[in-house]
Amino acid sequence: MSSGGKAGRRTAAARLLLAAAATIGCLCGLAEAQLTGVLDDCLCDIESIDEFNNFKIFPKIQKLQERDYFRYYKVNLKRPCPFWADDGHCSIRDCHVEPCPESKVPVGIKAGNANKYSKIANHTKELEDCEQANKLGAINSTLSNQTKEAFIDWARYDDSQDHFCELDDERSPDAQYVDLLLNPERYTGYKGPSAWRVWNSIYEENCFKPRSVYRPLNPLAPSKGEDDGESFYTWLEGLCLEKRVFYKLISGLHASINLHLCAKYLLEETWGRPRWGHNVKEFTLRFDPSETKSEGPRRLKNLYFLYLVELRALSKVASYFERSIVDLYTGNTQEDTETKSLLLEIFRDTKSFPMHFNEKSMFSGNKKEAKSLKEELRLHFKNISRIMDCVGCDKCRLWGKLQTQGLGTALKILFSEREIRNLPENSPSKGFQLTRQEIVALLNAFGRLSTSIRELQNFKILLQQTS
């Protein structure tokens, strides 16, 4: 960040940002510095994130998501909602998810998802070497018998481990492979009471908020006169750092999803040929300060905060993937080598970012209280992951599950620093492991955040052009 070229680009980017803001009166209200400068609860400025993401990370994460290892995600979209009676699935055509025939899925991925648990369940001791190696999935296919036995020990540990997310059982007959590139996240028309019920449950029941405090723009809130949500933020600032961070992560995820929907909106459909693109009007309704009583920029700041948290998790987990034992296995040796090389390049970039979120500021008090608080946050987030099974639109459910699992994996990483630091080079560790499902969710979820920040720049330009 100290070189003249980088500083010049950043200054130019900042000038463009402020010029657009002044012209349109926000994104529109950005001229009043509502979406510039340093973020709350961390020492990082938005302009630095924009430059780092848009010029360095975004192009590479886009390429990574196109690799076979990261494009196929196994998910169960038929799990019943555990909290209320099913109120019907979205019947709109664009809500549909087209599952991927197993014949199209790379053989190494299918073998990996048959996965380590099946060997434990069947007490099989005498598998052929090639079959045994394939069942390791995300791991190098040339492991010794001793190392393979270590994976069996890990499986027993992993089965008993508490996760931040309610993971789908990949052995379920309802679990199917989905090609994420063929089922992109975009606006499907899913809205109304069903969609609102999901987000309302997330915020009202899982963000530590008393029912007497109402979120800004909550249609269920009684009239508060000229309050405009300030009492909510007074309450939020009174929370401990950990709970405040938790709310910002959920709000940031919500903002990111809304940005995706605005950027891939069904603009028109002529003779069965849909045209998807940026809907500036929809973006304005969701984020313009004048349309959202200044709430929009706050939500976008939370998007940047979430980006920093997941960026930090990637930098912390880099050493896990840098080990020679870890191979992103699909069965295509050249493809696998290129995929891992690109992933390690992205990790090097994440570690070079100079203004990371400092997770060590969290849970730093009394050890017993800190442990209790960490468990409370874990259970709340796990509950949110279960709420994703209540989403009535299959495509929305798919991407909701993937992005919450990606964030849950990031939290798992941040809270496992000691275990990651002590990983052995040539054998699995019982203290910390990632399944392929978690790896795919982690990188795709971060890719969605990277896309959101890039699209935010696109909307700024479009707003400037239409002013």
Legacy VTK file of the C-alpha trace (Angstrom):
# vtk DataFile Version 3.0
C-alpha trace
ASCII
DATASET POLYDATA
POINTS 467 float
0.000 0.000 0.000
3.016 2.263 0.379
4.123 2.390 -3.284
3.395 5.479 -5.334
1.433 3.535 -7.955
-0.843 1.918 -5.405
-1.297 5.130 -3.507
-2.139 6.894 -6.746
-4.726 4.297 -7.680
-6.258 4.470 -4.242
-6.391 8.258 -4.339
-7.956 8.136 -7.800
-10.468 5.546 -6.636
-11.334 7.695 -3.632
-11.804 10.739 -5.870
-14.107 8.753 -8.155
-16.075 7.520 -5.163
-16.534 10.996 -3.725
-17.295 12.543 -7.111
-20.051 10.025 -7.746
-21.377 10.577 -4.249
-21.523 14.332 -4.625
-23.277 14.051 -7.982
-26.091 11.782 -6.893
-26.457 12.845 -3.318
-25.555 9.516 -1.673
-24.395 6.628 -3.106
-26.130 9.371 -2.961
-25.351 10.283 0.730
-21.778 9.106 0.503
-20.805 12.740 0.124
-21.496 12.954 3.826
-18.918 10.208 4.448
-21.497 7.598 5.371
-19.653 4.951 3.350
-16.050 6.105 3.525
-13.326 6.097 6.131
-12.623 3.709 8.990
-15.075 0.955 9.952
-16.335 0.553 13.490
-14.787 -2.202 15.660
-11.707 -2.546 13.416
-8.947 -0.322 12.102
-9.484 -0.535 8.365
-10.777 1.987 5.856
-13.293 1.206 3.133
-11.164 2.649 0.334
-8.331 0.203 1.089
-10.756 -2.727 0.990
-12.176 -1.545 -2.352
-8.757 -1.360 -3.951
-7.505 -4.630 -2.488
-10.642 -6.544 -3.460
-11.368 -5.105 -6.886
-7.825 -5.103 -8.249
-6.247 -8.100 -6.513
-8.704 -10.602 -5.032
-11.833 -10.426 -7.192
-10.302 -11.591 -10.512
-8.601 -14.562 -8.838
-11.538 -15.686 -6.707
-13.718 -15.623 -9.833
-11.322 -18.003 -11.586
-11.167 -20.256 -8.537
-14.944 -20.623 -8.419
-14.879 -21.887 -12.006
-12.563 -24.787 -11.103
-14.227 -28.188 -10.843
-13.356 -28.629 -7.171
-15.265 -25.482 -6.190
-18.160 -25.481 -8.648
-19.840 -28.696 -7.445
-21.605 -28.479 -4.074
-23.600 -31.294 -2.492
-26.671 -30.062 -0.654
-29.998 -31.326 0.652
-32.750 -28.929 -0.410
-35.532 -31.172 0.896
-34.869 -30.947 4.609
-38.025 -29.808 6.420
-38.165 -26.497 8.256
-37.596 -27.311 11.944
-39.312 -24.192 13.314
-42.699 -23.803 11.648
-45.036 -25.637 9.317
-43.987 -25.536 5.687
-45.832 -22.617 4.060
-45.212 -23.828 0.535
-42.335 -23.620 -1.892
-41.905 -20.883 -4.444
-43.545 -21.915 -7.711
-41.750 -19.272 -9.775
-39.632 -20.867 -12.484
-36.449 -19.050 -11.444
-36.686 -20.492 -7.936
-35.885 -23.927 -9.354
-32.478 -25.555 -8.862
-31.326 -27.985 -11.532
-29.395 -30.806 -9.836
-26.281 -32.094 -11.542
-26.352 -35.703 -12.831
-23.698 -37.715 -11.021
-22.272 -38.688 -14.406
-21.222 -35.044 -14.831
-19.482 -34.822 -11.434
-15.707 -35.489 -11.461
-14.937 -38.981 -10.212
-12.648 -37.764 -7.439
-15.352 -35.537 -5.980
-17.913 -38.348 -5.989
-15.444 -40.651 -4.271
-14.707 -38.011 -1.673
-18.352 -37.471 -0.872
-18.950 -41.194 -0.454
-16.658 -40.101 2.315
-14.731 -41.033 5.367
-17.813 -41.796 7.455
-18.932 -44.736 5.365
-15.765 -46.630 6.207
-16.350 -46.143 9.918
-19.997 -47.138 9.698
-19.245 -50.389 7.940
-16.144 -51.274 10.004
-14.394 -52.087 6.745
-10.727 -52.880 7.366
-9.672 -54.393 4.063
-10.276 -51.889 1.257
-8.230 -51.808 -1.912
-5.643 -49.039 -1.902
-7.214 -47.060 -4.751
-10.697 -47.176 -3.226
-9.290 -46.297 0.164
-7.444 -43.289 -1.259
-10.476 -42.065 -3.186
-12.601 -42.053 -0.063
-10.290 -39.442 1.432
-11.658 -36.967 -1.106
-9.853 -33.727 -0.438
-6.588 -35.443 0.474
-3.556 -36.565 -1.510
-4.151 -39.955 -3.123
-0.680 -41.298 -2.292
-1.047 -41.550 1.493
0.504 -44.371 3.457
-1.632 -46.923 5.269
-0.559 -45.379 8.562
-1.798 -41.971 7.452
-5.078 -43.439 6.221
-5.645 -44.978 9.636
-5.063 -41.533 11.132
-7.985 -40.306 9.028
-10.181 -42.932 10.629
-9.244 -41.537 14.036
-10.024 -38.050 12.722
-13.435 -39.235 11.490
-14.343 -40.377 15.001
-13.240 -37.023 16.374
-15.020 -35.085 13.634
-18.299 -36.920 14.155
-18.333 -35.828 17.790
-17.182 -32.255 17.126
-19.491 -29.283 17.555
-19.857 -27.168 14.416
-21.115 -23.647 13.876
-23.501 -24.925 11.211
-26.066 -27.659 10.885
-24.274 -29.655 8.186
-26.206 -31.603 5.589
-25.728 -35.354 5.690
-24.120 -35.982 2.306
-25.082 -39.657 2.513
-28.783 -38.782 2.509
-30.650 -39.897 -0.637
-32.067 -36.348 -0.780
-28.602 -34.784 -1.016
-27.718 -33.868 -4.594
-24.815 -32.322 -6.430
-25.433 -28.819 -7.748
-23.297 -27.078 -10.342
-23.077 -23.586 -8.862
-22.115 -22.047 -12.200
-25.342 -23.305 -13.771
-27.480 -22.184 -10.817
-26.259 -18.620 -10.131
-27.588 -16.534 -7.287
-29.954 -13.894 -8.652
-33.357 -12.301 -8.146
-36.040 -14.988 -8.456
-39.160 -13.051 -7.463
-39.292 -14.817 -4.080
-40.575 -12.224 -1.588
-43.471 -11.449 0.702
-44.473 -13.016 4.042
-42.478 -16.232 3.566
-39.199 -14.451 2.839
-39.799 -11.856 5.552
-40.534 -14.582 8.093
-37.073 -16.093 7.569
-35.141 -12.861 8.075
-37.393 -11.776 10.914
-36.692 -15.039 12.731
-32.957 -14.585 12.213
-32.870 -11.047 13.579
-35.544 -11.209 16.258
-34.676 -14.570 17.796
-30.959 -15.053 17.162
-29.224 -11.676 17.431
-29.548 -11.281 21.219
-32.126 -8.538 20.784
-34.923 -7.934 23.308
-38.363 -7.738 21.720
-38.828 -4.232 23.106
-36.094 -2.947 20.793
-37.120 -2.660 17.145
-34.800 -2.737 14.172
-34.956 0.193 11.750
-37.351 -0.355 8.813
-39.012 -3.269 10.598
-42.627 -3.207 9.317
-43.765 -4.932 12.505
-42.427 -2.161 14.712
-44.890 0.344 16.194
-44.516 3.957 15.148
-41.578 5.575 16.919
-42.078 9.116 15.726
-38.772 10.709 14.792
-36.671 7.885 16.268
-35.600 6.476 12.858
-33.956 3.536 14.581
-31.569 5.494 16.776
-32.781 3.668 19.892
-31.779 0.414 18.196
-28.234 1.640 17.648
-28.048 2.958 21.193
-28.919 -0.570 22.326
-26.439 -2.121 19.891
-23.550 0.037 21.080
-24.313 -1.071 24.626
-23.657 -4.725 23.760
-20.344 -6.435 24.358
-18.022 -6.526 21.359
-18.732 -10.184 20.597
-22.513 -9.772 20.330
-22.118 -6.540 18.395
-19.857 -8.349 15.938
-22.397 -11.161 15.629
-25.146 -8.723 14.605
-22.883 -6.995 12.086
-21.990 -10.313 10.472
-25.657 -11.211 9.958
-26.507 -7.716 8.726
-23.524 -7.809 6.358
-24.631 -11.159 4.959
-28.138 -9.790 4.416
-26.742 -6.717 2.631
-24.520 -8.876 0.438
-27.418 -11.094 -0.637
-29.512 -8.011 -1.447
-26.683 -6.669 -3.591
-26.510 -9.925 -5.553
-30.234 -9.744 -6.248
-29.979 -6.134 -7.459
-27.006 -6.946 -9.698
-28.647 -9.984 -11.323
-32.221 -8.815 -11.691
-34.651 -10.035 -14.345
-34.923 -6.874 -16.439
-37.039 -8.311 -19.231
-38.008 -11.577 -20.859
-38.669 -11.616 -24.583
-39.656 -14.834 -26.369
-38.389 -16.901 -23.481
-35.011 -15.198 -23.478
-34.480 -13.529 -20.107
-32.152 -10.568 -19.776
-30.500 -10.244 -16.374
-28.624 -7.195 -15.226
-28.237 -4.304 -12.801
-31.461 -2.806 -11.477
-30.502 0.667 -10.270
-34.000 1.429 -9.016
-34.065 -1.709 -6.848
-30.603 -0.910 -5.527
-31.722 2.617 -4.611
-34.805 1.308 -2.776
-32.659 -1.037 -0.692
-29.618 1.155 0.050
-30.161 4.866 -0.697
-30.157 6.836 2.606
-33.188 8.869 1.557
-35.144 5.663 0.837
-33.954 3.772 3.934
-33.822 6.532 6.551
-29.998 6.348 6.405
-30.079 2.630 7.193
-28.718 1.524 3.777
-25.153 2.828 4.238
-24.991 1.258 7.703
-25.862 -2.114 6.217
-23.247 -1.692 3.506
-20.646 -0.930 6.162
-21.578 -4.231 7.777
-20.926 -5.914 4.424
-17.375 -4.549 4.512
-17.021 -5.722 8.104
-18.117 -9.248 7.156
-15.644 -9.205 4.262
-12.827 -8.392 6.697
-13.800 -11.211 9.051
-13.873 -13.832 6.291
-10.665 -12.402 4.796
-9.017 -12.848 8.192
-10.204 -16.461 8.357
-8.657 -17.194 4.953
-5.325 -15.754 6.033
-5.422 -17.842 9.240
-6.234 -21.121 7.510
-3.609 -20.734 4.763
-1.121 -22.972 6.593
-3.690 -25.799 6.586
-3.697 -25.824 2.765
0.005 -25.083 2.333
0.844 -28.581 3.593
1.809 -31.084 0.898
-0.678 -33.577 2.328
-3.631 -31.470 1.221
-4.651 -31.914 -2.401
-7.898 -30.540 -3.831
-8.720 -33.875 -5.397
-11.007 -34.282 -8.401
-9.182 -37.096 -10.204
-7.643 -34.773 -12.824
-4.015 -34.344 -11.769
-3.271 -31.268 -13.871
-6.539 -29.579 -12.892
-5.912 -30.328 -9.215
-2.383 -28.922 -9.330
-3.536 -25.715 -11.019
-6.441 -25.313 -8.589
-4.231 -25.629 -5.534
-1.677 -23.242 -7.024
-4.399 -20.617 -7.594
-5.781 -21.143 -4.089
-2.349 -20.679 -2.498
-1.876 -17.509 -4.544
-5.131 -16.164 -3.107
-3.972 -17.082 0.392
-0.717 -15.186 -0.151
-2.747 -12.152 -1.139
-4.994 -12.421 1.929
-1.951 -12.585 4.208
-0.477 -9.481 2.555
-3.451 -7.299 3.493
-2.110 -4.903 6.157
-5.305 -4.068 8.079
-6.847 -7.357 9.162
-9.676 -7.694 11.654
-8.189 -8.582 15.035
-10.180 -11.490 16.413
-7.946 -11.576 19.500
-9.927 -8.631 20.859
-12.835 -11.042 21.264
-13.281 -13.424 24.206
-10.346 -11.819 25.987
-11.860 -11.491 29.470
-12.556 -14.047 32.170
-11.854 -17.485 30.650
-14.982 -19.140 32.019
-17.225 -16.283 30.880
-15.481 -16.142 27.507
-16.021 -19.864 26.962
-19.687 -19.556 27.860
-20.155 -16.576 25.522
-18.394 -18.364 22.667
-20.706 -21.340 23.076
-23.726 -19.027 23.149
-22.687 -17.428 19.863
-21.978 -20.838 18.310
-25.457 -22.106 19.180
-27.127 -18.937 17.875
-25.274 -19.216 14.578
-26.045 -22.907 14.310
-29.700 -22.005 14.751
-29.459 -19.528 11.889
-28.022 -22.251 9.646
-31.067 -24.394 10.459
-33.419 -21.524 9.562
-32.043 -21.728 6.005
-34.072 -24.936 5.631
-37.190 -22.759 5.996
-36.497 -20.714 2.844
-39.272 -21.434 0.353
-37.277 -20.734 -2.830
-34.878 -23.569 -3.677
-32.297 -21.319 -5.337
-32.433 -18.881 -2.412
-32.157 -21.836 -0.020
-29.130 -23.201 -1.890
-27.194 -19.942 -1.712
-28.411 -19.145 1.788
-27.165 -22.506 3.055
-23.845 -22.167 1.240
-23.145 -18.640 2.497
-24.118 -19.336 6.102
-21.999 -22.485 6.046
-19.125 -20.474 4.602
-19.400 -17.931 7.411
-19.741 -20.720 9.972
-16.542 -22.289 8.624
-14.781 -18.921 8.867
-15.812 -18.645 12.532
-14.629 -22.201 13.154
-11.234 -21.212 11.723
-10.928 -18.034 13.788
-11.666 -19.947 16.968
-9.151 -22.721 16.150
-5.911 -20.735 15.908
-3.944 -22.953 18.284
-5.070 -26.156 16.575
-4.158 -24.797 13.127
-0.778 -23.618 14.365
0.018 -27.139 15.618
-0.963 -28.995 12.441
1.500 -31.734 11.450
2.963 -31.421 7.962
2.469 -34.968 6.693
-0.505 -36.369 8.572
-4.006 -35.272 9.513
-4.661 -33.531 12.790
-7.377 -34.602 15.188
-7.622 -31.057 16.457
-8.676 -29.348 13.230
-9.974 -30.562 9.883
-12.130 -29.195 7.091
-14.458 -31.346 5.015
-14.736 -30.720 1.292
-18.222 -29.335 1.915
-16.773 -26.733 4.298
-13.927 -25.841 1.923
-16.264 -25.295 -1.017
-18.657 -23.227 1.115
-15.838 -21.132 2.622
-14.323 -20.066 -0.699
-17.630 -19.605 -2.526
-19.066 -17.556 0.348
-16.027 -15.287 0.293
-16.375 -15.119 -3.480
-19.926 -13.827 -3.012
-18.672 -11.072 -0.675
-15.924 -10.165 -3.123
-18.548 -9.935 -5.865
-20.753 -7.726 -3.674
-18.005 -5.182 -3.136
-17.161 -5.206 -6.837
-20.828 -4.760 -7.740
-21.092 -1.868 -5.312
-18.517 -0.043 -7.417
-20.532 -0.871 -10.546
-23.669 0.625 -9.015
-21.816 3.785 -8.055
-20.804 4.253 -11.688
-24.317 3.479 -12.956
-25.831 5.948 -10.511
-23.413 8.600 -11.664
-24.289 7.951 -15.313
-28.041 8.144 -14.704
-27.960 11.291 -12.570
LINES 1 468
467 0 1 2 3 4 5 6 7 8 9 10 11 12 13 14 15 16 17 18 19 20 21 22 23 24 25 26 27 28 29 30 31 32 33 34 35 36 37 38 39 40 41 42 43 44 45 46 47 48 49 50 51 52 53 54 55 56 57 58 59 60 61 62 63 64 65 66 67 68 69 70 71 72 73 74 75 76 77 78 79 80 81 82 83 84 85 86 87 88 89 90 91 92 93 94 95 96 97 98 99 100 101 102 103 104 105 106 107 108 109 110 111 112 113 114 115 116 117 118 119 120 121 122 123 124 125 126 127 128 129 130 131 132 133 134 135 136 137 138 139 140 141 142 143 144 145 146 147 148 149 150 151 152 153 154 155 156 157 158 159 160 161 162 163 164 165 166 167 168 169 170 171 172 173 174 175 176 177 178 179 180 181 182 183 184 185 186 187 188 189 190 191 192 193 194 195 196 197 198 199 200 201 202 203 204 205 206 207 208 209 210 211 212 213 214 215 216 217 218 219 220 221 222 223 224 225 226 227 228 229 230 231 232 233 234 235 236 237 238 239 240 241 242 243 244 245 246 247 248 249 250 251 252 253 254 255 256 257 258 259 260 261 262 263 264 265 266 267 268 269 270 271 272 273 274 275 276 277 278 279 280 281 282 283 284 285 286 287 288 289 290 291 292 293 294 295 296 297 298 299 300 301 302 303 304 305 306 307 308 309 310 311 312 313 314 315 316 317 318 319 320 321 322 323 324 325 326 327 328 329 330 331 332 333 334 335 336 337 338 339 340 341 342 343 344 345 346 347 348 349 350 351 352 353 354 355 356 357 358 359 360 361 362 363 364 365 366 367 368 369 370 371 372 373 374 375 376 377 378 379 380 381 382 383 384 385 386 387 388 389 390 391 392 393 394 395 396 397 398 399 400 401 402 403 404 405 406 407 408 409 410 411 412 413 414 415 416 417 418 419 420 421 422 423 424 425 426 427 428 429 430 431 432 433 434 435 436 437 438 439 440 441 442 443 444 445 446 447 448 449 450 451 452 453 454 455 456 457 458 459 460 461 462 463 464 465 466
